[in-house]
Amino acid sequence: MDTMENYFKYWRNWADEHNVKIMCNEFSIPMALPKTERMAYLKSILEVLDANKLPWAVHCERVEGWGPIVLEHEQENGKLVLSPDNSYVHQNGYYIDQPALDLIKEYTSK
């Protein structure tokens, strides 16, 4: 986690020094990681971004990329590979990773 902390701290300091606003635009997590590792990685990223007061967005709907909510048609058209651990719940035309969505909500409700 030190690498992430150093990386984001560098950009937070750079932004403060130059009086500009920055954000982490659409981070993602490799789908090949097991669910426990994806969740740990997500938590680490969110903690570091929160500590550095950097706004962020989560990337969704790409092949081999992870997102907490993805459209059903992306998977049907072969544009999305769902995790092999069946962590997504299919609901109303979406695949939802509820534990990840809950974790994200913790960091957006602060």
Backbone as XML, in Angstrom:
<?xml version="1.0"?>
<chain id="A" units="angstrom">
  <residue number="1" name="MET">
    <atom name="N" x="0.818" y="-1.192" z="0.000"/>
    <atom name="CA" x="0.000" y="0.000" z="0.000"/>
    <atom name="C" x="0.868" y="1.264" z="0.000"/>
  </residue>
  <residue number="2" name="ASP">
    <atom name="N" x="2.103" y="1.149" z="0.417"/>
    <atom name="CA" x="2.996" y="2.312" z="0.422"/>
    <atom name="C" x="3.142" y="2.918" z="-0.972"/>
  </residue>
  <residue number="3" name="THR">
    <atom name="N" x="3.185" y="2.061" z="-1.992"/>
    <atom name="CA" x="3.325" y="2.557" z="-3.357"/>
    <atom name="C" x="2.135" y="3.424" z="-3.736"/>
  </residue>
  <residue number="4" name="MET">
    <atom name="N" x="0.922" y="2.962" z="-3.423"/>
    <atom name="CA" x="-0.273" y="3.761" z="-3.717"/>
    <atom name="C" x="-0.270" y="5.054" z="-2.920"/>
  </residue>
  <residue number="5" name="GLU">
    <atom name="N" x="0.057" y="4.954" z="-1.646"/>
    <atom name="CA" x="0.074" y="6.158" z="-0.807"/>
    <atom name="C" x="1.050" y="7.189" z="-1.360"/>
  </residue>
  <residue number="6" name="ASN">
    <atom name="N" x="2.240" y="6.749" z="-1.713"/>
    <atom name="CA" x="3.242" y="7.665" z="-2.256"/>
    <atom name="C" x="2.791" y="8.268" z="-3.581"/>
  </residue>
  <residue number="7" name="TYR">
    <atom name="N" x="2.200" y="7.453" z="-4.425"/>
    <atom name="CA" x="1.743" y="7.923" z="-5.736"/>
    <atom name="C" x="0.685" y="9.020" z="-5.584"/>
  </residue>
  <residue number="8" name="PHE">
    <atom name="N" x="-0.359" y="8.722" z="-4.820"/>
    <atom name="CA" x="-1.440" y="9.696" z="-4.685"/>
    <atom name="C" x="-1.026" y="10.904" z="-3.849"/>
  </residue>
  <residue number="9" name="LYS">
    <atom name="N" x="-0.172" y="10.703" z="-2.878"/>
    <atom name="CA" x="0.325" y="11.834" z="-2.087"/>
    <atom name="C" x="1.124" y="12.788" z="-2.967"/>
  </residue>
  <residue number="10" name="TYR">
    <atom name="N" x="1.940" y="12.230" z="-3.864"/>
    <atom name="CA" x="2.710" y="13.062" z="-4.796"/>
    <atom name="C" x="1.771" y="13.970" z="-5.597"/>
  </residue>
  <residue number="11" name="TRP">
    <atom name="N" x="0.706" y="13.379" z="-6.171"/>
    <atom name="CA" x="-0.209" y="14.176" z="-6.992"/>
    <atom name="C" x="-1.040" y="15.141" z="-6.149"/>
  </residue>
  <residue number="12" name="ARG">
    <atom name="N" x="-1.384" y="14.772" z="-4.933"/>
    <atom name="CA" x="-2.102" y="15.694" z="-4.035"/>
    <atom name="C" x="-1.216" y="16.907" z="-3.738"/>
  </residue>
  <residue number="13" name="ASN">
    <atom name="N" x="0.051" y="16.665" z="-3.425"/>
    <atom name="CA" x="0.979" y="17.762" z="-3.160"/>
    <atom name="C" x="1.203" y="18.618" z="-4.400"/>
  </residue>
  <residue number="14" name="TRP">
    <atom name="N" x="1.318" y="17.980" z="-5.555"/>
    <atom name="CA" x="1.508" y="18.717" z="-6.808"/>
    <atom name="C" x="0.311" y="19.625" z="-7.067"/>
  </residue>
  <residue number="15" name="ALA">
    <atom name="N" x="-0.886" y="19.100" z="-6.872"/>
    <atom name="CA" x="-2.106" y="19.882" z="-7.090"/>
    <atom name="C" x="-2.167" y="21.070" z="-6.138"/>
  </residue>
  <residue number="16" name="ASP">
    <atom name="N" x="-1.814" y="20.849" z="-4.877"/>
    <atom name="CA" x="-1.822" y="21.935" z="-3.902"/>
    <atom name="C" x="-0.783" y="23.000" z="-4.263"/>
  </residue>
  <residue number="17" name="GLU">
    <atom name="N" x="0.384" y="22.547" z="-4.678"/>
    <atom name="CA" x="1.463" y="23.471" z="-5.030"/>
    <atom name="C" x="1.107" y="24.332" z="-6.240"/>
  </residue>
  <residue number="18" name="HIS">
    <atom name="N" x="0.384" y="23.754" z="-7.191"/>
    <atom name="CA" x="0.030" y="24.476" z="-8.421"/>
    <atom name="C" x="-1.391" y="25.044" z="-8.391"/>
  </residue>
  <residue number="19" name="ASN">
    <atom name="N" x="-2.054" y="24.859" z="-7.270"/>
    <atom name="CA" x="-3.400" y="25.392" z="-7.084"/>
    <atom name="C" x="-4.368" y="24.929" z="-8.189"/>
  </residue>
  <residue number="20" name="VAL">
    <atom name="N" x="-4.345" y="23.620" z="-8.445"/>
    <atom name="CA" x="-5.262" y="23.035" z="-9.424"/>
    <atom name="C" x="-6.020" y="21.885" z="-8.774"/>
  </residue>
  <residue number="21" name="LYS">
    <atom name="N" x="-7.160" y="21.576" z="-9.331"/>
    <atom name="CA" x="-7.958" y="20.460" z="-8.844"/>
    <atom name="C" x="-7.661" y="19.237" z="-9.704"/>
  </residue>
  <residue number="22" name="ILE">
    <atom name="N" x="-7.525" y="18.106" z="-9.061"/>
    <atom name="CA" x="-7.303" y="16.849" z="-9.770"/>
    <atom name="C" x="-8.227" y="15.787" z="-9.205"/>
  </residue>
  <residue number="23" name="MET">
    <atom name="N" x="-8.351" y="14.679" z="-9.928"/>
    <atom name="CA" x="-9.132" y="13.545" z="-9.441"/>
    <atom name="C" x="-8.561" y="12.260" z="-10.017"/>
  </residue>
  <residue number="24" name="CYS">
    <atom name="N" x="-8.890" y="11.158" z="-9.407"/>
    <atom name="CA" x="-8.547" y="9.844" z="-9.934"/>
    <atom name="C" x="-9.707" y="9.442" z="-10.830"/>
  </residue>
  <residue number="25" name="ASN">
    <atom name="N" x="-9.497" y="9.514" z="-12.109"/>
    <atom name="CA" x="-10.573" y="9.288" z="-13.066"/>
    <atom name="C" x="-10.646" y="7.832" z="-13.487"/>
  </residue>
  <residue number="26" name="GLU">
    <atom name="N" x="-11.646" y="7.139" z="-13.016"/>
    <atom name="CA" x="-11.981" y="5.777" z="-13.412"/>
    <atom name="C" x="-10.894" y="4.742" z="-13.155"/>
  </residue>
  <residue number="27" name="PHE">
    <atom name="N" x="-10.691" y="4.382" z="-11.907"/>
    <atom name="CA" x="-9.790" y="3.270" z="-11.619"/>
    <atom name="C" x="-10.545" y="1.960" z="-11.798"/>
  </residue>
  <residue number="28" name="SER">
    <atom name="N" x="-9.806" y="0.888" z="-11.994"/>
    <atom name="CA" x="-10.395" y="-0.427" z="-12.194"/>
    <atom name="C" x="-9.560" y="-1.466" z="-11.461"/>
  </residue>
  <residue number="29" name="ILE">
    <atom name="N" x="-10.066" y="-2.682" z="-11.428"/>
    <atom name="CA" x="-9.398" y="-3.787" z="-10.768"/>
    <atom name="C" x="-9.441" y="-4.980" z="-11.721"/>
  </residue>
  <residue number="30" name="PRO">
    <atom name="N" x="-8.334" y="-5.683" z="-11.906"/>
    <atom name="CA" x="-8.351" y="-6.845" z="-12.803"/>
    <atom name="C" x="-9.363" y="-7.894" z="-12.347"/>
  </residue>
  <residue number="31" name="MET">
    <atom name="N" x="-10.208" y="-8.341" z="-13.257"/>
    <atom name="CA" x="-11.241" y="-9.318" z="-12.950"/>
    <atom name="C" x="-10.653" y="-10.667" z="-12.551"/>
  </residue>
  <residue number="32" name="ALA">
    <atom name="N" x="-9.428" y="-10.959" z="-12.970"/>
    <atom name="CA" x="-8.818" y="-12.255" z="-12.680"/>
    <atom name="C" x="-8.496" y="-12.434" z="-11.195"/>
  </residue>
  <residue number="33" name="LEU">
    <atom name="N" x="-8.453" y="-11.341" z="-10.439"/>
    <atom name="CA" x="-8.173" y="-11.464" z="-9.012"/>
    <atom name="C" x="-9.351" y="-12.133" z="-8.300"/>
  </residue>
  <residue number="34" name="PRO">
    <atom name="N" x="-9.077" y="-12.986" z="-7.323"/>
    <atom name="CA" x="-10.166" y="-13.557" z="-6.521"/>
    <atom name="C" x="-10.907" y="-12.441" z="-5.778"/>
  </residue>
  <residue number="35" name="LYS">
    <atom name="N" x="-12.149" y="-12.712" z="-5.433"/>
    <atom name="CA" x="-12.998" y="-11.694" z="-4.820"/>
    <atom name="C" x="-12.373" y="-11.068" z="-3.575"/>
  </residue>
  <residue number="36" name="THR">
    <atom name="N" x="-11.779" y="-11.865" z="-2.701"/>
    <atom name="CA" x="-11.198" y="-11.293" z="-1.479"/>
    <atom name="C" x="-10.079" y="-10.309" z="-1.815"/>
  </residue>
  <residue number="37" name="GLU">
    <atom name="N" x="-9.306" y="-10.623" z="-2.841"/>
    <atom name="CA" x="-8.228" y="-9.719" z="-3.243"/>
    <atom name="C" x="-8.775" y="-8.476" z="-3.942"/>
  </residue>
  <residue number="38" name="ARG">
    <atom name="N" x="-9.825" y="-8.639" z="-4.747"/>
    <atom name="CA" x="-10.454" y="-7.460" z="-5.384"/>
    <atom name="C" x="-10.988" y="-6.515" z="-4.327"/>
  </residue>
  <residue number="39" name="MET">
    <atom name="N" x="-11.635" y="-7.070" z="-3.297"/>
    <atom name="CA" x="-12.204" y="-6.226" z="-2.243"/>
    <atom name="C" x="-11.099" y="-5.541" z="-1.440"/>
  </residue>
  <residue number="40" name="ALA">
    <atom name="N" x="-10.025" y="-6.256" z="-1.141"/>
    <atom name="CA" x="-8.905" y="-5.657" z="-0.396"/>
    <atom name="C" x="-8.264" y="-4.540" z="-1.213"/>
  </residue>
  <residue number="41" name="TYR">
    <atom name="N" x="-8.101" y="-4.766" z="-2.509"/>
    <atom name="CA" x="-7.514" y="-3.754" z="-3.394"/>
    <atom name="C" x="-8.420" y="-2.526" z="-3.472"/>
  </residue>
  <residue number="42" name="LEU">
    <atom name="N" x="-9.729" y="-2.763" z="-3.622"/>
    <atom name="CA" x="-10.689" y="-1.657" z="-3.664"/>
    <atom name="C" x="-10.634" y="-0.855" z="-2.367"/>
  </residue>
  <residue number="43" name="LYS">
    <atom name="N" x="-10.629" y="-1.537" z="-1.241"/>
    <atom name="CA" x="-10.569" y="-0.848" z="0.052"/>
    <atom name="C" x="-9.288" y="-0.026" z="0.180"/>
  </residue>
  <residue number="44" name="SER">
    <atom name="N" x="-8.168" y="-0.587" z="-0.263"/>
    <atom name="CA" x="-6.892" y="0.139" z="-0.202"/>
    <atom name="C" x="-6.938" y="1.407" z="-1.038"/>
  </residue>
  <residue number="45" name="ILE">
    <atom name="N" x="-7.438" y="1.291" z="-2.250"/>
    <atom name="CA" x="-7.530" y="2.471" z="-3.120"/>
    <atom name="C" x="-8.429" y="3.529" z="-2.488"/>
  </residue>
  <residue number="46" name="LEU">
    <atom name="N" x="-9.599" y="3.118" z="-2.020"/>
    <atom name="CA" x="-10.536" y="4.074" z="-1.432"/>
    <atom name="C" x="-9.957" y="4.742" z="-0.188"/>
  </residue>
  <residue number="47" name="GLU">
    <atom name="N" x="-9.237" y="3.992" z="0.630"/>
    <atom name="CA" x="-8.612" y="4.567" z="1.831"/>
    <atom name="C" x="-7.577" y="5.631" z="1.465"/>
  </residue>
  <residue number="48" name="VAL">
    <atom name="N" x="-6.737" y="5.319" z="0.483"/>
    <atom name="CA" x="-5.685" y="6.252" z="0.077"/>
    <atom name="C" x="-6.290" y="7.499" z="-0.572"/>
  </residue>
  <residue number="49" name="LEU">
    <atom name="N" x="-7.282" y="7.313" z="-1.435"/>
    <atom name="CA" x="-7.921" y="8.474" z="-2.062"/>
    <atom name="C" x="-8.613" y="9.340" z="-1.013"/>
  </residue>
  <residue number="50" name="ASP">
    <atom name="N" x="-9.266" y="8.705" z="-0.059"/>
    <atom name="CA" x="-9.940" y="9.442" z="1.008"/>
    <atom name="C" x="-8.930" y="10.208" z="1.860"/>
  </residue>
  <residue number="51" name="ALA">
    <atom name="N" x="-7.829" y="9.563" z="2.210"/>
    <atom name="CA" x="-6.807" y="10.208" z="3.032"/>
    <atom name="C" x="-6.201" y="11.425" z="2.334"/>
  </residue>
  <residue number="52" name="ASN">
    <atom name="N" x="-6.125" y="11.371" z="1.014"/>
    <atom name="CA" x="-5.557" y="12.480" z="0.244"/>
    <atom name="C" x="-6.619" y="13.434" z="-0.293"/>
  </residue>
  <residue number="53" name="LYS">
    <atom name="N" x="-7.866" y="13.204" z="0.109"/>
    <atom name="CA" x="-8.985" y="14.069" z="-0.288"/>
    <atom name="C" x="-9.060" y="14.244" z="-1.810"/>
  </residue>
  <residue number="54" name="LEU">
    <atom name="N" x="-8.913" y="13.117" z="-2.525"/>
    <atom name="CA" x="-8.989" y="13.136" z="-3.974"/>
    <atom name="C" x="-10.316" y="12.539" z="-4.432"/>
  </residue>
  <residue number="55" name="PRO">
    <atom name="N" x="-11.071" y="13.262" z="-5.234"/>
    <atom name="CA" x="-12.296" y="12.682" z="-5.795"/>
    <atom name="C" x="-11.932" y="11.577" z="-6.784"/>
  </residue>
  <residue number="56" name="TRP">
    <atom name="N" x="-12.892" y="10.686" z="-7.061"/>
    <atom name="CA" x="-12.603" y="9.535" z="-7.900"/>
    <atom name="C" x="-13.853" y="9.039" z="-8.605"/>
  </residue>
  <residue number="57" name="ALA">
    <atom name="N" x="-13.639" y="8.175" z="-9.581"/>
    <atom name="CA" x="-14.717" y="7.481" z="-10.278"/>
    <atom name="C" x="-14.274" y="6.033" z="-10.472"/>
  </residue>
  <residue number="58" name="VAL">
    <atom name="N" x="-15.226" y="5.124" z="-10.508"/>
    <atom name="CA" x="-14.933" y="3.706" z="-10.707"/>
    <atom name="C" x="-15.245" y="3.340" z="-12.151"/>
  </residue>
  <residue number="59" name="HIS">
    <atom name="N" x="-14.341" y="2.619" z="-12.779"/>
    <atom name="CA" x="-14.492" y="2.189" z="-14.161"/>
    <atom name="C" x="-15.439" y="0.998" z="-14.236"/>
  </residue>
  <residue number="60" name="CYS">
    <atom name="N" x="-16.333" y="0.990" z="-15.201"/>
    <atom name="CA" x="-17.246" y="-0.136" z="-15.408"/>
    <atom name="C" x="-17.303" y="-0.499" z="-16.891"/>
  </residue>
  <residue number="61" name="GLU">
    <atom name="N" x="-17.820" y="-1.691" z="-17.158"/>
    <atom name="CA" x="-18.192" y="-2.138" z="-18.502"/>
    <atom name="C" x="-17.054" y="-2.265" z="-19.499"/>
  </residue>
  <residue number="62" name="ARG">
    <atom name="N" x="-16.007" y="-2.927" z="-19.153"/>
    <atom name="CA" x="-14.939" y="-3.199" z="-20.110"/>
    <atom name="C" x="-14.448" y="-4.625" z="-19.948"/>
  </residue>
  <residue number="63" name="VAL">
    <atom name="N" x="-13.947" y="-5.191" z="-21.024"/>
    <atom name="CA" x="-13.463" y="-6.555" z="-20.995"/>
    <atom name="C" x="-12.347" y="-6.700" z="-19.967"/>
  </residue>
  <residue number="64" name="GLU">
    <atom name="N" x="-12.468" y="-7.698" z="-19.127"/>
    <atom name="CA" x="-11.513" y="-8.047" z="-18.094"/>
    <atom name="C" x="-11.325" y="-6.972" z="-17.034"/>
  </residue>
  <residue number="65" name="GLY">
    <atom name="N" x="-12.061" y="-5.893" z="-17.112"/>
    <atom name="CA" x="-12.027" y="-4.867" z="-16.080"/>
    <atom name="C" x="-13.154" y="-5.128" z="-15.112"/>
  </residue>
  <residue number="66" name="TRP">
    <atom name="N" x="-13.019" y="-4.610" z="-13.940"/>
    <atom name="CA" x="-14.017" y="-4.831" z="-12.910"/>
    <atom name="C" x="-14.835" y="-3.572" z="-12.707"/>
  </residue>
  <residue number="67" name="GLY">
    <atom name="N" x="-16.092" y="-3.735" z="-12.415"/>
    <atom name="CA" x="-16.953" y="-2.640" z="-12.030"/>
    <atom name="C" x="-18.010" y="-3.181" z="-11.090"/>
  </residue>
  <residue number="68" name="PRO">
    <atom name="N" x="-18.498" y="-2.389" z="-10.157"/>
    <atom name="CA" x="-19.478" y="-2.895" z="-9.201"/>
    <atom name="C" x="-20.859" y="-3.110" z="-9.824"/>
  </residue>
  <residue number="69" name="ILE">
    <atom name="N" x="-21.141" y="-2.403" z="-10.907"/>
    <atom name="CA" x="-22.416" y="-2.554" z="-11.606"/>
    <atom name="C" x="-22.112" y="-2.548" z="-13.103"/>
  </residue>
  <residue number="70" name="VAL">
    <atom name="N" x="-22.586" y="-3.567" z="-13.800"/>
    <atom name="CA" x="-22.384" y="-3.620" z="-15.249"/>
    <atom name="C" x="-23.705" y="-3.969" z="-15.937"/>
  </residue>
  <residue number="71" name="LEU">
    <atom name="N" x="-23.864" y="-3.447" z="-17.126"/>
    <atom name="CA" x="-25.077" y="-3.713" z="-17.890"/>
    <atom name="C" x="-25.065" y="-5.124" z="-18.445"/>
  </residue>
  <residue number="72" name="GLU">
    <atom name="N" x="-26.221" y="-5.758" z="-18.414"/>
    <atom name="CA" x="-26.365" y="-7.117" z="-18.925"/>
    <atom name="C" x="-25.933" y="-7.221" z="-20.382"/>
  </residue>
  <residue number="73" name="HIS">
    <atom name="N" x="-26.280" y="-6.241" z="-21.216"/>
    <atom name="CA" x="-25.973" y="-6.358" z="-22.648"/>
    <atom name="C" x="-24.481" y="-6.343" z="-22.934"/>
  </residue>
  <residue number="74" name="GLU">
    <atom name="N" x="-23.673" y="-5.785" z="-22.039"/>
    <atom name="CA" x="-22.225" y="-5.817" z="-22.229"/>
    <atom name="C" x="-21.720" y="-7.257" z="-22.155"/>
  </residue>
  <residue number="75" name="GLN">
    <atom name="N" x="-22.269" y="-8.029" z="-21.242"/>
    <atom name="CA" x="-21.868" y="-9.421" z="-21.109"/>
    <atom name="C" x="-22.417" y="-10.227" z="-22.281"/>
  </residue>
  <residue number="76" name="GLU">
    <atom name="N" x="-23.644" y="-9.984" z="-22.691"/>
    <atom name="CA" x="-24.264" y="-10.715" z="-23.791"/>
    <atom name="C" x="-23.537" y="-10.482" z="-25.109"/>
  </residue>
  <residue number="77" name="ASN">
    <atom name="N" x="-23.010" y="-9.292" z="-25.313"/>
    <atom name="CA" x="-22.312" y="-8.959" z="-26.550"/>
    <atom name="C" x="-20.845" y="-9.349" z="-26.530"/>
  </residue>
  <residue number="78" name="GLY">
    <atom name="N" x="-20.408" y="-10.020" z="-25.483"/>
    <atom name="CA" x="-19.029" y="-10.470" z="-25.397"/>
    <atom name="C" x="-18.045" y="-9.375" z="-25.037"/>
  </residue>
  <residue number="79" name="LYS">
    <atom name="N" x="-18.536" y="-8.244" z="-24.583"/>
    <atom name="CA" x="-17.665" y="-7.129" z="-24.231"/>
    <atom name="C" x="-17.246" y="-7.142" z="-22.767"/>
  </residue>
  <residue number="80" name="LEU">
    <atom name="N" x="-17.782" y="-8.066" z="-22.015"/>
    <atom name="CA" x="-17.494" y="-8.105" z="-20.588"/>
    <atom name="C" x="-17.242" y="-9.535" z="-20.154"/>
  </residue>
  <residue number="81" name="VAL">
    <atom name="N" x="-16.239" y="-9.719" z="-19.361"/>
    <atom name="CA" x="-15.962" y="-11.024" z="-18.777"/>
    <atom name="C" x="-16.278" y="-10.917" z="-17.293"/>
  </residue>
  <residue number="82" name="LEU">
    <atom name="N" x="-17.266" y="-11.686" z="-16.837"/>
    <atom name="CA" x="-17.609" y="-11.664" z="-15.417"/>
    <atom name="C" x="-16.626" y="-12.525" z="-14.645"/>
  </residue>
  <residue number="83" name="SER">
    <atom name="N" x="-16.463" y="-12.218" z="-13.377"/>
    <atom name="CA" x="-15.510" y="-12.947" z="-12.550"/>
    <atom name="C" x="-15.916" y="-14.411" z="-12.440"/>
  </residue>
  <residue number="84" name="PRO">
    <atom name="N" x="-14.936" y="-15.289" z="-12.396"/>
    <atom name="CA" x="-15.249" y="-16.718" z="-12.303"/>
    <atom name="C" x="-15.776" y="-17.148" z="-10.935"/>
  </residue>
  <residue number="85" name="ASP">
    <atom name="N" x="-15.738" y="-16.268" z="-9.941"/>
    <atom name="CA" x="-16.192" y="-16.647" z="-8.598"/>
    <atom name="C" x="-17.681" y="-16.376" z="-8.370"/>
  </residue>
  <residue number="86" name="ASN">
    <atom name="N" x="-18.398" y="-16.019" z="-9.427"/>
    <atom name="CA" x="-19.845" y="-15.783" z="-9.340"/>
    <atom name="C" x="-20.220" y="-14.774" z="-8.265"/>
  </residue>
  <residue number="87" name="SER">
    <atom name="N" x="-19.454" y="-13.708" z="-8.151"/>
    <atom name="CA" x="-19.719" y="-12.716" z="-7.114"/>
    <atom name="C" x="-20.799" y="-11.711" z="-7.519"/>
  </residue>
  <residue number="88" name="TYR">
    <atom name="N" x="-21.182" y="-11.726" z="-8.792"/>
    <atom name="CA" x="-22.205" y="-10.801" z="-9.260"/>
    <atom name="C" x="-23.593" y="-11.412" z="-9.130"/>
  </residue>
  <residue number="89" name="VAL">
    <atom name="N" x="-24.559" y="-10.571" z="-8.791"/>
    <atom name="CA" x="-25.962" y="-10.966" z="-8.753"/>
    <atom name="C" x="-26.633" y="-10.323" z="-9.957"/>
  </residue>
  <residue number="90" name="HIS">
    <atom name="N" x="-27.397" y="-11.105" z="-10.702"/>
    <atom name="CA" x="-28.103" y="-10.580" z="-11.869"/>
    <atom name="C" x="-29.440" y="-10.007" z="-11.405"/>
  </residue>
  <residue number="91" name="GLN">
    <atom name="N" x="-29.675" y="-8.723" z="-11.751"/>
    <atom name="CA" x="-30.883" y="-8.055" z="-11.257"/>
    <atom name="C" x="-31.294" y="-6.941" z="-12.201"/>
  </residue>
  <residue number="92" name="ASN">
    <atom name="N" x="-32.487" y="-6.991" z="-12.726"/>
    <atom name="CA" x="-33.077" y="-5.932" z="-13.549"/>
    <atom name="C" x="-32.165" y="-5.455" z="-14.676"/>
  </residue>
  <residue number="93" name="GLY">
    <atom name="N" x="-31.533" y="-6.376" z="-15.388"/>
    <atom name="CA" x="-30.700" y="-6.004" z="-16.519"/>
    <atom name="C" x="-29.283" y="-5.588" z="-16.162"/>
  </residue>
  <residue number="94" name="TYR">
    <atom name="N" x="-28.896" y="-5.800" z="-14.921"/>
    <atom name="CA" x="-27.551" y="-5.448" z="-14.464"/>
    <atom name="C" x="-26.930" y="-6.629" z="-13.732"/>
  </residue>
  <residue number="95" name="TYR">
    <atom name="N" x="-25.605" y="-6.663" z="-13.703"/>
    <atom name="CA" x="-24.864" y="-7.560" z="-12.833"/>
    <atom name="C" x="-24.286" y="-6.672" z="-11.732"/>
  </residue>
  <residue number="96" name="ILE">
    <atom name="N" x="-24.554" y="-7.035" z="-10.486"/>
    <atom name="CA" x="-24.180" y="-6.181" z="-9.358"/>
    <atom name="C" x="-23.274" y="-6.952" z="-8.399"/>
  </residue>
  <residue number="97" name="ASP">
    <atom name="N" x="-22.160" y="-6.331" z="-8.050"/>
    <atom name="CA" x="-21.268" y="-6.863" z="-7.011"/>
    <atom name="C" x="-21.627" y="-6.110" z="-5.735"/>
  </residue>
  <residue number="98" name="GLN">
    <atom name="N" x="-22.582" y="-6.645" z="-4.979"/>
    <atom name="CA" x="-23.154" y="-5.936" z="-3.839"/>
    <atom name="C" x="-22.147" y="-5.608" z="-2.744"/>
  </residue>
  <residue number="99" name="PRO">
    <atom name="N" x="-21.269" y="-6.536" z="-2.341"/>
    <atom name="CA" x="-20.292" y="-6.166" z="-1.308"/>
    <atom name="C" x="-19.396" y="-5.000" z="-1.752"/>
  </residue>
  <residue number="100" name="ALA">
    <atom name="N" x="-19.005" y="-4.999" z="-3.013"/>
    <atom name="CA" x="-18.171" y="-3.897" z="-3.517"/>
    <atom name="C" x="-18.968" y="-2.604" z="-3.543"/>
  </residue>
  <residue number="101" name="LEU">
    <atom name="N" x="-20.208" y="-2.682" z="-3.960"/>
    <atom name="CA" x="-21.053" y="-1.495" z="-3.983"/>
    <atom name="C" x="-21.256" y="-0.952" z="-2.569"/>
  </residue>
  <residue number="102" name="ASP">
    <atom name="N" x="-21.432" y="-1.833" z="-1.604"/>
    <atom name="CA" x="-21.577" y="-1.402" z="-0.210"/>
    <atom name="C" x="-20.311" y="-0.705" z="0.286"/>
  </residue>
  <residue number="103" name="LEU">
    <atom name="N" x="-19.140" y="-1.243" z="-0.076"/>
    <atom name="CA" x="-17.879" y="-0.627" z="0.325"/>
    <atom name="C" x="-17.735" y="0.757" z="-0.303"/>
  </residue>
  <residue number="104" name="ILE">
    <atom name="N" x="-18.082" y="0.872" z="-1.563"/>
    <atom name="CA" x="-18.023" y="2.168" z="-2.245"/>
    <atom name="C" x="-18.948" y="3.167" z="-1.559"/>
  </residue>
  <residue number="105" name="LYS">
    <atom name="N" x="-20.129" y="2.721" z="-1.178"/>
    <atom name="CA" x="-21.076" y="3.605" z="-0.493"/>
    <atom name="C" x="-20.495" y="4.132" z="0.827"/>
  </residue>
  <residue number="106" name="GLU">
    <atom name="N" x="-19.721" y="3.299" z="1.523"/>
    <atom name="CA" x="-19.087" y="3.752" z="2.766"/>
    <atom name="C" x="-18.206" y="4.970" z="2.523"/>
  </residue>
  <residue number="107" name="TYR">
    <atom name="N" x="-17.517" y="4.998" z="1.400"/>
    <atom name="CA" x="-16.590" y="6.086" z="1.107"/>
    <atom name="C" x="-17.250" y="7.259" z="0.409"/>
  </residue>
  <residue number="108" name="THR">
    <atom name="N" x="-18.448" y="7.080" z="-0.117"/>
    <atom name="CA" x="-19.140" y="8.212" z="-0.741"/>
    <atom name="C" x="-20.090" y="8.893" z="0.215"/>
  </residue>
  <residue number="109" name="SER">
    <atom name="N" x="-20.360" y="8.265" z="1.360"/>
    <atom name="CA" x="-21.297" y="8.853" z="2.312"/>
    <atom name="C" x="-20.579" y="9.613" z="3.418"/>
  </residue>
  <residue number="110" name="LYS">
    <atom name="N" x="-19.265" y="9.744" z="3.321"/>
    <atom name="CA" x="-18.506" y="10.472" z="4.355"/>
    <atom name="C" x="-18.688" y="11.960" z="4.205"/>
  </residue>
</chain>
